[in-house]
Amino acid sequence: MKNFSKLALLALFIASGAFVTSCNDDDDQAPEPTSLYAKLGGTTMVADPNNPGQMIEQGRLSYRSVVDSTITLIVSDIVVGAEGNLGQHFAPVISEALSGNTTNVAILSDNLTDFFSANTGGGATNTYTGLNMVAAHDPAQNPRMGKKSNDAEYDKFIGYVGAAAGLNGVTDPVLIGEVVAVLESLRAPIVQE
């Protein structure tokens, strides 16, 4: 019986050692937070409505949809001549677009989509290779920018992004708050006036 007890104890010791080893410190850590990109659809592939027969990551499509709607809201504001419109900022691009050349509007959309996708968890499939935020918003360094921004104009831009998010089905206040937090983190390099 003594040998059986020693063997049982030895087996219990080995089993408990395996159990303790399997419950390492990784299990005690909080799960990694879900990225904003993932919350907007992530890497799930969906049909690209702008390019029939092609697929696009849902997160990237979400950003592109909001970016394009934001650009449309800004252009609409300019066309109707609303007070405090952002027309001077985008005058070079909008002037071209109104004359039929949409190349730089497409570049603006791609750059903004790349920037947000890459910087909110889009992973290796999404990269941003454009200008840094200071250069991108300085007309002396970026000929597509018409003038420098002030705080009131940037606030209006953030409002447009919020409205564009709503137009594209992003209505969760927590999610919109995360988008606004990203935009607020960019205020210092963008607001240069």
Backbone hydrogen bonds, N-H to C=O, Kabsch-Sander energy under -0.5 kcal/mol:
donor,donor_aa,acceptor,acceptor_aa,energy
5,S,1,M,-2.5
6,K,2,K,-2.3
7,L,3,N,-2.4
8,A,4,F,-2.7
9,L,5,S,-2.6
10,L,6,K,-2.6
11,A,7,L,-2.8
12,L,8,A,-2.7
13,F,9,L,-2.6
14,I,10,L,-2.6
15,A,11,A,-2.8
16,S,12,L,-2.7
17,G,13,F,-2.2
18,A,14,I,-2.2
19,F,15,A,-2.2
20,V,16,S,-2.7
21,T,17,G,-2.4
22,S,18,A,-2.1
23,C,19,F,-1.2
24,N,22,S,-0.8
27,D,24,N,-1.3
28,D,25,D,-1.1
29,Q,25,D,-0.7
29,Q,26,D,-0.7
37,Y,120,T,-2.7
39,K,35,S,-2.1
40,L,36,L,-1.4
41,G,38,A,-1.7
42,G,37,Y,-2.6
44,T,41,G,-1.2
46,V,56,I,-2.7
48,D,54,Q,-2.8
51,N,48,D,-1.1
54,Q,51,N,-2.2
56,I,46,V,-2.6
58,Q,44,T,-2.9
59,G,42,G,-2.9
61,L,57,E,-2.6
62,S,58,Q,-2.5
63,Y,59,G,-2.2
64,R,60,R,-3.0
65,S,61,L,-2.6
66,V,62,S,-2.1
67,V,63,Y,-3.1
68,D,64,R,-2.9
69,S,65,S,-2.1
70,T,66,V,-2.4
71,I,67,V,-2.5
72,T,68,D,-2.2
73,L,69,S,-2.4
74,I,70,T,-2.3
75,V,71,I,-2.5
76,S,72,T,-2.7
77,D,73,L,-2.2
78,I,74,I,-1.9
79,V,75,V,-2.7
80,V,76,S,-2.1
81,G,77,D,-0.5
81,G,78,I,-0.8
82,A,77,D,-2.2
85,N,82,A,-1.4
89,H,86,L,-1.0
90,F,86,L,-1.2
91,A,87,G,-0.5
93,V,144,R,-0.6
94,I,90,F,-3.0
95,S,91,A,-2.7
96,E,92,P,-1.5
97,A,93,V,-2.3
98,L,94,I,-2.8
99,S,95,S,-1.0
99,S,96,E,-0.5
100,G,97,A,-1.8
101,N,96,E,-2.5
102,T,100,G,-0.9
106,A,102,T,-2.3
107,I,103,T,-2.1
108,L,104,N,-2.4
109,S,105,V,-2.6
110,D,106,A,-2.7
111,N,107,I,-3.0
112,L,108,L,-2.6
113,T,109,S,-2.5
114,D,110,D,-3.0
115,F,111,N,-2.8
116,F,112,L,-2.5
117,S,113,T,-2.5
118,A,114,D,-2.8
119,N,115,F,-1.9
120,T,116,F,-0.6
120,T,117,S,-0.7
121,G,118,A,-0.5
122,G,117,S,-2.0
125,T,122,G,-0.6
126,N,123,G,-1.6
127,T,125,T,-0.5
129,T,127,T,-0.5
136,A,132,N,-2.9
137,H,133,M,-1.1
137,H,134,V,-0.5
138,D,135,A,-1.3
141,Q,138,D,-2.0
142,N,138,D,-2.0
145,M,142,N,-2.0
146,G,89,H,-3.7
149,S,190,I,-0.7
154,Y,150,N,-2.2
155,D,151,D,-2.5
156,K,152,A,-1.9
157,F,153,E,-2.2
158,I,154,Y,-2.5
159,G,155,D,-2.1
160,Y,156,K,-2.1
161,V,157,F,-2.3
162,G,158,I,-2.3
163,A,159,G,-2.4
164,A,160,Y,-2.9
165,A,161,V,-2.5
166,G,162,G,-2.0
167,L,163,A,-2.1
168,N,164,A,-1.1
168,N,165,A,-0.7
169,G,166,G,-1.7
170,V,165,A,-2.8
171,T,169,G,-1.2
176,I,172,D,-2.7
177,G,173,P,-2.2
178,E,174,V,-1.7
179,V,175,L,-1.9
180,V,176,I,-2.7
181,A,177,G,-2.2
182,V,178,E,-1.9
183,L,179,V,-2.3
184,E,180,V,-3.1
185,S,181,A,-1.8
186,L,182,V,-0.5
186,L,183,L,-1.2
187,R,184,E,-1.3
190,I,186,L,-1.7
191,V,187,R,-3.2
192,Q,149,S,-1.1
192,Q,190,I,-0.8
193,E,149,S,-1.8
